[in-house]
Amino acid sequence: MHKLLITGILGTFTALAAPVASAAPGQGPRPDHVPGRGLCQMLECTDAQQTAVTKIKQEQHAEIEEAFKAIGELRTKLAAEFAKPKLDTAAIDKLQAQINALHADMANARLDAMKDLHAVLTPEQRTKMAEKMKRGGPGHHRGGKGWKGKGPRPAGPPQGKSN
């Protein structure tokens, strides 16, 4: 039981490391980044659609950013609990439940954004978007020339197509 709990805790630390690291000063979106631009390039949006998509994506980002910050704080508390001489499984379980709830909130924010996008897109664009979703969704780079998870991760920048 303890091995499973420790494995779960370590997995949580590893899996959630990237979002917190991206919140460090000097990192984050580039100043010239326009939310939804890559999506609109793929879907060949009109100027009016680009404006609407950008607004939807900015609202989604604001919701998710708050959750990322809260997860970072909870992970710090989880690490402090893990560092104690005696493991308080109830405290760890409670913190993990809070992290899980925030992940669910982020997933729901993404789904809400997708619902809002549906109203903005044409039937042809929705079909194209649905095909992209089947392959992993916008922002997911499956099927490129990059690392496939077999063997050690190559050094250097990621290979393949990027948005």
N, CA, C and O of each residue as an XYZ file, in Angstrom:
652
protein
N       0.828     -1.195      0.000
C       0.000      0.000      0.000
C       0.869      1.254      0.000
O       0.614      2.200     -0.746
N       1.909      1.250      0.855
C       2.780      2.421      0.926
C       3.540      2.623     -0.373
O       3.750      3.758     -0.802
N       3.962      1.511     -1.012
C       4.679      1.631     -2.284
C       3.781      2.276     -3.330
O       4.231      3.121     -4.103
N       2.505      1.877     -3.355
C       1.554      2.447     -4.301
C       1.352      3.934     -4.029
O       1.316      4.732     -4.965
N       1.220      4.311     -2.777
C       1.035      5.709     -2.412
C       2.245      6.543     -2.803
O       2.101      7.621     -3.379
N       3.432      6.048     -2.491
C       4.661      6.783     -2.821
C       4.814      6.890     -4.326
O       5.192      7.946     -4.832
N       4.524      5.801     -5.062
C       4.593      5.843     -6.524
C       3.620      6.888     -7.062
O       3.964      7.639     -7.974
N       2.432      6.943     -6.518
C       1.442      7.934     -6.949
C       1.894      9.354     -6.673
O       1.709     10.244     -7.503
N       2.480      9.561     -5.523
C       2.964     10.903     -5.164
C       4.085     11.321     -6.099
O       4.076     12.432     -6.629
N       5.045     10.437     -6.300
C       6.160     10.763     -7.189
C       5.671     10.988     -8.612
O       6.168     11.872     -9.309
N       4.705     10.197     -9.044
C       4.131     10.389    -10.378
C       3.454     11.740    -10.497
O       3.551     12.397    -11.534
N       2.769     12.158     -9.442
C       2.125     13.467     -9.440
C       3.153     14.573     -9.546
O       2.979     15.511    -10.323
N       4.231     14.471     -8.768
C       5.284     15.480     -8.839
C       5.847     15.576    -10.244
O       6.033     16.673    -10.772
N       6.117     14.430    -10.850
C       6.709     14.404    -12.181
C       5.734     14.925    -13.222
O       6.107     15.739    -14.067
N       4.494     14.469    -13.172
C       3.518     14.844    -14.192
C       3.161     16.317    -14.152
O       2.851     16.912    -15.184
N       3.201     16.903    -12.980
C       2.771     18.291    -12.856
C       3.928     19.284    -12.849
O       3.700     20.480    -12.664
N       5.135     18.834    -13.042
C       6.292     19.722    -12.977
C       6.254     20.789    -14.059
O       6.598     21.937    -13.781
N       5.855     20.464    -15.267
C       5.888     21.403    -16.385
C       4.995     22.627    -16.171
O       5.455     23.744    -16.406
N       3.726     22.470    -15.733
C       2.901     23.665    -15.584
C       3.467     24.674    -14.588
O       3.400     25.881    -14.824
N       4.019     24.194    -13.485
C       4.545     25.115    -12.495
C       5.816     25.778    -13.013
O       6.025     26.973    -12.800
N       6.663     25.013    -13.689
C       7.897     25.573    -14.228
C       7.598     26.670    -15.238
O       8.344     27.645    -15.330
N       6.503     26.524    -16.005
C       6.180     27.527    -17.017
C       5.724     28.843    -16.389
O       5.686     29.871    -17.065
N       5.379     28.817    -15.099
C       4.927     30.029    -14.444
C       6.085     30.848    -13.863
O       5.866     31.902    -13.265
N       7.318     30.357    -14.043
C       8.474     31.063    -13.502
C       8.670     32.402    -14.211
O       8.313     32.539    -15.381
N       9.238     33.399    -13.508
C       9.469     34.695    -14.126
C      10.323     34.563    -15.379
O      11.283     33.794    -15.420
N       9.956     35.326    -16.396
C      10.712     35.314    -17.643
C      10.265     34.226    -18.592
O      10.735     34.164    -19.728
N       9.357     33.360    -18.140
C       8.836     32.325    -19.019
C       7.369     32.606    -19.252
O       6.810     33.555    -18.703
N       6.755     31.782    -20.063
C       5.347     31.968    -20.369
C       5.190     32.371    -21.812
O       6.126     32.240    -22.601
N       4.011     32.864    -22.171
C       3.766     33.177    -23.574
C       4.669     34.297    -24.074
O       5.006     35.229    -23.344
N       5.045     34.175    -25.327
C       5.833     35.239    -25.953
C       4.972     36.500    -26.035
O       3.747     36.408    -26.117
N       5.600     37.668    -26.013
C       4.828     38.909    -26.093
C       4.014     39.016    -27.376
O       2.964     39.659    -27.387
N       4.484     38.393    -28.460
C       3.769     38.477    -29.733
C       2.765     37.338    -29.917
O       2.162     37.215    -30.984
N       2.578     36.502    -28.884
C       1.668     35.360    -28.987
C       0.221     35.834    -29.038
O      -0.206     36.645    -28.216
N      -0.531     35.319    -30.013
C      -1.955     35.606    -30.127
C      -2.698     34.295    -29.901
O      -2.582     33.379    -30.716
N      -3.464     34.185    -28.804
C      -4.173     32.939    -28.529
C      -5.101     32.584    -29.693
O      -5.840     33.430    -30.197
N      -5.047     31.332    -30.101
C      -5.932     30.857    -31.163
C      -5.415     31.094    -32.574
O      -6.062     30.685    -33.538
N      -4.258     31.750    -32.718
C      -3.754     32.046    -34.063
C      -3.464     30.764    -34.838
O      -3.837     30.645    -36.005
N      -2.801     29.812    -34.195
C      -2.503     28.545    -34.866
C      -3.773     27.812    -35.265
O      -3.849     27.239    -36.352
N      -4.764     27.829    -34.392
C      -6.048     27.207    -34.688
C      -6.683     27.876    -35.895
O      -7.179     27.203    -36.799
N      -6.666     29.196    -35.905
C      -7.277     29.920    -37.022
C      -6.495     29.736    -38.323
O      -7.084     29.748    -39.404
N      -5.196     29.569    -38.231
C      -4.434     29.274    -39.447
C      -4.855     27.928    -40.010
O      -5.027     27.779    -41.220
N      -5.022     26.942    -39.127
C      -5.428     25.612    -39.561
C      -6.828     25.645    -40.176
O      -7.088     24.984    -41.181
N      -7.722     26.418    -39.566
C      -9.125     26.446    -39.996
C      -9.422     27.530    -41.030
O     -10.541     27.625    -41.534
N      -8.410     28.352    -41.346
C      -8.575     29.447    -42.313
C      -9.721     30.373    -41.890
O     -10.682     30.584    -42.630
N      -9.589     30.913    -40.684
C     -10.610     31.800    -40.116
C     -10.650     33.145    -40.839
O      -9.653     33.609    -41.393
N     -11.821     33.747    -40.815
C     -11.957     35.131    -41.267
C     -11.408     36.033    -40.167
O     -11.115     35.563    -39.068
N     -11.267     37.320    -40.457
C     -10.803     38.267    -39.436
C     -11.764     38.308    -38.249
O     -11.332     38.368    -37.098
N     -13.071     38.276    -38.531
C     -14.067     38.310    -37.455
C     -13.965     37.041    -36.598
O     -14.074     37.109    -35.374
N     -13.757     35.895    -37.237
C     -13.600     34.658    -36.484
C     -12.332     34.694    -35.640
O     -12.335     34.251    -34.492
N     -11.240     35.225    -36.211
C      -9.981     35.314    -35.460
C     -10.186     36.136    -34.195
O      -9.694     35.766    -33.129
N     -10.899     37.238    -34.302
C     -11.172     38.088    -33.139
C     -11.964     37.311    -32.085
O     -11.646     37.369    -30.897
N     -12.990     36.588    -32.523
C     -13.820     35.824    -31.589
C     -13.030     34.677    -30.961
O     -13.134     34.437    -29.758
N     -12.251     33.979    -31.762
C     -11.456     32.856    -31.249
C     -10.430     33.364    -30.239
O     -10.231     32.749    -29.191
N      -9.783     34.479    -30.549
C      -8.798     35.053    -29.630
C      -9.445     35.382    -28.289
O      -8.868     35.102    -27.238
N     -10.624     35.966    -28.316
C     -11.329     36.310    -27.077
C     -11.661     35.048    -26.276
O     -11.466     35.014    -25.061
N     -12.157     34.026    -26.947
C     -12.502     32.762    -26.276
C     -11.263     32.143    -25.641
O     -11.298     31.709    -24.489
N     -10.174     32.104    -26.393
C      -8.946     31.491    -25.891
C      -8.342     32.307    -24.738
O      -7.788     31.725    -23.805
N      -8.437     33.628    -24.786
C      -7.922     34.457    -23.688
C      -8.716     34.205    -22.407
O      -8.138     34.128    -21.322
N     -10.023     34.077    -22.527
C     -10.851     33.798    -21.354
C     -10.518     32.421    -20.774
O     -10.418     32.257    -19.558
N     -10.349     31.438    -21.657
C      -9.987     30.096    -21.219
C      -8.638     30.139    -20.505
O      -8.476     29.542    -19.440
N      -7.678     30.839    -21.088
C      -6.334     30.921    -20.495
C      -6.396     31.533    -19.093
O      -5.717     31.059    -18.183
N      -7.198     32.572    -18.916
C      -7.298     33.215    -17.605
C      -7.813     32.226    -16.553
O      -7.309     32.187    -15.430
N      -8.822     31.429    -16.927
C      -9.364     30.443    -15.983
C      -8.315     29.382    -15.635
O      -8.130     29.032    -14.469
N      -7.647     28.890    -16.649
C      -6.681     27.823    -16.448
C      -5.451     28.320    -15.692
O      -4.882     27.585    -14.885
N      -5.041     29.547    -15.944
C      -3.863     30.109    -15.270
C      -4.060     30.132    -13.754
O      -3.138     29.818    -13.001
N      -5.253     30.501    -13.310
C      -5.542     30.501    -11.874
C      -5.423     29.086    -11.298
O      -4.887     28.896    -10.207
N      -5.921     28.111    -12.034
C      -5.839     26.729    -11.562
C      -4.382     26.261    -11.493
O      -4.000     25.566    -10.552
N      -3.565     26.640    -12.493
C      -2.149     26.278    -12.472
C      -1.455     26.840    -11.234
O      -0.656     26.151    -10.600
N      -1.757     28.073    -10.896
C      -1.153     28.684     -9.709
C      -1.571     27.928     -8.449
O      -0.745     27.643     -7.582
N      -2.848     27.610     -8.359
C      -3.342     26.890     -7.182
C      -2.716     25.498     -7.095
O      -2.379     25.037     -6.004
N      -2.561     24.829     -8.236
C      -1.929     23.513     -8.243
C      -0.479     23.625     -7.768
O      -0.003     22.771     -7.020
N       0.204     24.650     -8.190
C       1.583     24.856     -7.740
C       1.676     24.995     -6.232
O       2.568     24.429     -5.601
N       0.747     25.754     -5.653
C       0.734     25.919     -4.202
C       0.429     24.593     -3.499
O       1.040     24.262     -2.483
N      -0.518     23.849     -4.052
C      -0.867     22.558     -3.452
C       0.284     21.556     -3.576
O       0.510     20.760     -2.665
N       1.001     21.590     -4.681
C       2.150     20.697     -4.855
C       3.243     21.018     -3.842
O       3.925     20.117     -3.353
N       3.407     22.293     -3.529
C       4.379     22.687     -2.508
C       3.976     22.102     -1.155
O       4.822     21.595     -0.419
N       2.700     22.173     -0.832
C       2.203     21.591      0.418
C       2.354     20.074      0.416
O       2.700     19.473      1.433
N       2.090     19.462     -0.736
C       2.233     18.010     -0.861
C       3.686     17.597     -0.647
O       3.959     16.602      0.026
N       4.598     18.345     -1.207
C       6.026     18.057     -1.036
C       6.423     18.201      0.436
O       7.200     17.396      0.951
N       5.896     19.216      1.108
C       6.202     19.416      2.525
C       5.689     18.239      3.354
O       6.358     17.787      4.283
N       4.512     17.755      3.016
C       3.974     16.588      3.728
C       4.848     15.361      3.489
O       5.111     14.587      4.410
N       5.285     15.192      2.274
C       6.098     14.037      1.931
C       7.453     14.083      2.623
O       8.033     13.037      2.913
N       7.962     15.271      2.888
C       9.277     15.426      3.513
C       9.250     15.163      5.020
O      10.304     15.002      5.635
N       8.085     15.119      5.608
C       7.979     14.895      7.046
C       8.422     13.473      7.398
O       8.311     12.565      6.574
N       8.929     13.279      8.632
C       9.393     11.952      9.044
C       8.271     10.902      9.037
O       8.506      9.739      8.709
N       7.073     11.316      9.395
C       5.934     10.376      9.410
C       4.933     10.832      8.354
O       4.494     11.982      8.354
N       4.584      9.927      7.466
C       3.685     10.236      6.360
C       2.248     10.349      6.856
O       1.732      9.404      7.453
N       1.596     11.475      6.623
C       0.193     11.692      6.970
C      -0.627     11.445      5.714
O      -0.864     12.362      4.928
N      -1.057     10.206      5.530
C      -1.754      9.837      4.300
C      -3.067     10.596      4.127
O      -3.466     10.888      3.000
N      -3.739     10.917      5.224
C      -5.002     11.657      5.120
C      -4.742     13.052      4.547
O      -5.493     13.518      3.691
N      -3.694     13.711      5.009
C      -3.362     15.048      4.497
C      -2.962     14.978      3.031
O      -3.357     15.821      2.225
N      -2.176     13.966      2.698
C      -1.738     13.809      1.298
C      -2.933     13.516      0.401
O      -3.046     14.082     -0.686
N      -3.821     12.640      0.845
C      -5.012     12.315      0.052
C      -5.883     13.555     -0.158
O      -6.429     13.762     -1.241
N      -6.007     14.377      0.889
C      -6.810     15.594      0.780
C      -6.193     16.564     -0.237
O      -6.900     17.127     -1.073
N      -4.877     16.753     -0.159
C      -4.200     17.638     -1.115
C      -4.330     17.111     -2.539
O      -4.571     17.880     -3.469
N      -4.172     15.807     -2.707
C      -4.287     15.227     -4.045
C      -5.706     15.369     -4.581
O      -5.890     15.603     -5.776
N      -6.704     15.234     -3.727
C      -8.094     15.421     -4.154
C      -8.313     16.860     -4.642
O      -9.030     17.090     -5.616
N      -7.693     17.816     -3.961
C      -7.808     19.213     -4.395
C      -7.131     19.420     -5.747
O      -7.655     20.133     -6.603
N      -5.975     18.802     -5.939
C      -5.272     18.897     -7.224
C      -6.127     18.273     -8.323
O      -6.272     18.844     -9.403
N      -6.693     17.098     -8.044
C      -7.545     16.430     -9.029
C      -8.750     17.288     -9.399
O      -9.136     17.349    -10.567
N      -9.343     17.949     -8.410
C     -10.499     18.812     -8.676
C     -10.100     19.987     -9.570
O     -10.864     20.383    -10.451
N      -8.912     20.542     -9.348
C      -8.450     21.649    -10.194
C      -8.181     21.174    -11.622
O      -8.448     21.900    -12.579
N      -7.656     19.968    -11.764
C      -7.464     19.413    -13.106
C      -8.815     19.248    -13.808
O      -8.935     19.520    -15.003
N      -9.821     18.806    -13.069
C     -11.161     18.676    -13.647
C     -11.703     20.047    -14.049
O     -12.330     20.184    -15.100
N     -11.465     21.055    -13.218
C     -11.899     22.422    -13.561
C     -11.232     22.894    -14.850
O     -11.876     23.523    -15.689
N      -9.940     22.594    -15.009
C      -9.225     22.999    -16.222
C      -9.798     22.281    -17.439
O      -9.968     22.892    -18.494
N     -10.093     21.000    -17.303
C     -10.679     20.251    -18.410
C     -12.045     20.819    -18.773
O     -12.386     20.912    -19.952
N     -12.818     21.193    -17.777
C     -14.130     21.785    -18.041
C     -14.004     23.154    -18.703
O     -14.826     23.502    -19.551
N     -12.996     23.933    -18.335
C     -12.768     25.232    -18.987
C     -12.415     25.033    -20.456
O     -12.868     25.787    -21.318
N     -11.602     24.013    -20.738
C     -11.271     23.718    -22.136
C     -12.520     23.301    -22.907
O     -12.722     23.722    -24.046
N     -13.358     22.473    -22.284
C     -14.592     22.036    -22.938
C     -15.529     23.221    -23.178
O     -16.135     23.325    -24.244
N     -15.649     24.107    -22.200
C     -16.481     25.303    -22.377
C     -15.981     26.145    -23.546
O     -16.781     26.669    -24.321
N     -14.662     26.277    -23.675
C     -14.092     27.026    -24.792
C     -14.435     26.343    -26.116
O     -14.750     27.013    -27.099
N     -14.374     25.021    -26.142
C     -14.723     24.295    -27.363
C     -16.190     24.516    -27.728
O     -16.526     24.654    -28.905
N     -17.052     24.550    -26.731
C     -18.477     24.818    -26.991
C     -18.656     26.215    -27.573
O     -19.442     26.413    -28.499
N     -17.922     27.182    -27.026
C     -17.998     28.544    -27.544
C     -17.451     28.628    -28.965
O     -17.990     29.358    -29.797
N     -16.383     27.885    -29.245
C     -15.809     27.867    -30.589
C     -16.796     27.296    -31.601
O     -16.840     27.750    -32.745
N     -17.573     26.323    -31.200
C     -18.531     25.692    -32.096
C     -19.447     26.727    -32.740
O     -19.753     26.643    -33.930
N     -19.882     27.702    -31.947
C     -20.803     28.724    -32.452
C     -20.127     29.680    -33.430
O     -20.805     30.322    -34.232
N     -18.811     29.783    -33.375
C     -18.056     30.725    -34.205
C     -17.680     30.110    -35.557
O     -17.542     30.824    -36.550
N     -17.518     28.801    -35.589
C     -16.993     28.129    -36.778
C     -18.090     27.741    -37.763
O     -19.244     27.537    -37.385
N     -17.707     27.645    -39.022
C     -18.612     27.170    -40.066
C     -18.709     25.643    -39.968
O     -17.879     25.019    -39.308
N     -19.706     25.035    -40.613
C     -19.784     23.565    -40.591
C     -18.507     22.903    -41.115
O     -18.076     21.889    -40.566
N     -17.905     23.449    -42.152
C     -16.673     22.877    -42.701
C     -15.530     22.979    -41.690
O     -14.748     22.041    -41.531
N     -15.440     24.117    -41.012
C     -14.390     24.303    -40.009
C     -14.611     23.373    -38.818
O     -13.653     22.845    -38.252
N     -15.872     23.173    -38.439
C     -16.162     22.252    -37.327
C     -15.756     20.824    -37.689
O     -15.236     20.091    -36.848
N     -15.994     20.434    -38.933
C     -15.589     19.106    -39.387
C     -14.076     18.965    -39.330
O     -13.560     17.945    -38.874
N     -13.367     19.987    -39.793
C     -11.901     19.964    -39.767
C     -11.401     19.916    -38.322
O     -10.446     19.204    -38.010
N     -12.050     20.672    -37.452
C     -11.684     20.694    -36.038
C     -11.930     19.325    -35.400
O     -11.119     18.856    -34.601
N     -13.048     18.686    -35.754
C     -13.362     17.365    -35.212
C     -12.306     16.348    -35.644
O     -11.917     15.492    -34.850
N     -11.844     16.429    -36.876
C     -10.782     15.535    -37.344
C      -9.499     15.770    -36.550
O      -8.813     14.818    -36.176
N      -9.179     17.026    -36.295
C      -7.988     17.357    -35.506
C      -8.131     16.820    -34.080
O      -7.164     16.323    -33.504
N      -9.324     16.917    -33.517
C      -9.568     16.426    -32.163
C      -9.346     14.919    -32.076
O      -8.846     14.425    -31.066
N      -9.713     14.187    -33.125
C      -9.511     12.741    -33.137
C      -8.031     12.396    -33.060
O      -7.664     11.361    -32.504
N      -7.185     13.247    -33.611
C      -5.742     12.996    -33.639
C      -5.042     13.551    -32.409
O      -3.823     13.421    -32.302
N      -5.752     14.156    -31.491
C      -5.113     14.654    -30.278
C      -5.433     16.093    -29.983
O      -5.031     16.599    -28.935
N      -6.132     16.771    -30.850
C      -6.577     18.124    -30.583
C      -5.547     19.180    -30.886
O      -4.369     18.877    -31.070
N      -5.987     20.417    -30.937
C      -5.075     21.530    -31.191
C      -4.014     21.599    -30.106
O      -4.306     21.441    -28.920
N      -2.802     21.834    -30.521
C      -1.718     21.956    -29.559
C      -1.045     20.645    -29.226
O      -0.028     20.631    -28.533
N      -1.593     19.543    -29.706
C      -0.983     18.234    -29.474
C      -0.314     17.807    -30.766
O      -0.919     17.863    -31.836
N       0.919     17.385    -30.664
C       1.715     17.122    -31.861
C       1.941     15.631    -32.041
O       3.071     15.154    -31.931
N       0.901     14.912    -32.310
C       1.035     13.480    -32.539
C       1.345     13.232    -34.005
O       0.883     13.961    -34.882
N       2.114     12.218    -34.254
C       2.361     11.800    -35.618
C       3.458     12.575    -36.328
O       3.704     12.346    -37.512
N       4.122     13.486    -35.630
C       5.211     14.239    -36.243
C       6.485     13.424    -36.260
O       6.468     12.227    -35.971
N       7.588     14.065    -36.596
C       8.872     13.386    -36.673
C       9.563     13.303    -35.318
O      10.645     12.728    -35.204
N       8.945     13.872    -34.298
C       9.583     13.967    -32.987
C       9.622     12.658    -32.226
O       9.291     11.598    -32.758
N      10.027     12.751    -30.988
C      10.198     11.622    -30.095
C       8.869     10.906    -29.903
O       7.844     11.554    -29.686
N       8.872      9.593    -29.981
C       7.651      8.796    -29.879
C       7.519      8.091    -28.534
O       6.595      7.302    -28.335
N       8.430      8.366    -27.616
C       8.346      7.731    -26.308
C       9.064      6.403    -26.240
O       8.948      5.692    -25.242
N       9.803      6.051    -27.277
C      10.566      4.808    -27.285
C      12.034      5.154    -27.101
O      12.590      5.934    -27.875
N      12.656      4.589    -26.098
C      14.056      4.889    -25.853
C      14.201      6.241    -25.175
O      13.209      6.878    -24.823
N      15.441      6.675    -24.995
C      15.658      7.949    -24.297
C      15.207      9.131    -25.133
O      15.271      9.104    -26.362
N      14.751     10.168    -24.451
C      14.324     11.398    -25.132
C      15.561     12.054    -25.733
O      16.579     12.200    -25.056
N      15.479     12.452    -27.004
C      16.640     13.091    -27.628
C      16.917     14.458    -27.028
O      16.003     15.134    -26.556
N      18.175     14.860    -27.046
C      18.545     16.183    -26.551
C      18.175     17.226    -27.586
O      17.998     16.908    -28.762
N      18.060     18.462    -27.153
C      17.788     19.559    -28.084
C      16.318     19.869    -28.177
O      15.496     19.274    -27.480
N      15.986     20.825    -29.062
C      14.587     21.250    -29.192
C      13.733     20.142    -29.811
O      14.252     19.283    -30.524
N      12.418     20.161    -29.539
C      11.551     19.139    -30.102
C      11.558     19.210    -31.621
O      11.704     20.279    -32.215
N      11.399     18.062    -32.222
C      11.346     17.996    -33.673
C       9.906     17.898    -34.113
O       9.014     17.607    -33.316
N       9.690     18.142    -35.386
C       8.338     17.998    -35.923
C       7.626     19.323    -35.980
O       8.188     20.374    -35.673
N       6.387     19.247    -36.377
C       5.551     20.431    -36.571
C       5.169     21.057    -35.234
O       4.921     20.347    -34.259
N       5.124     22.370    -35.191
C       4.673     23.061    -33.983
C       3.637     24.089    -34.363
O       3.596     24.559    -35.500
N       2.778     24.444    -33.380
C       1.749     25.463    -33.621
C       2.236     26.807    -33.238
O       1.506     27.789    -33.371
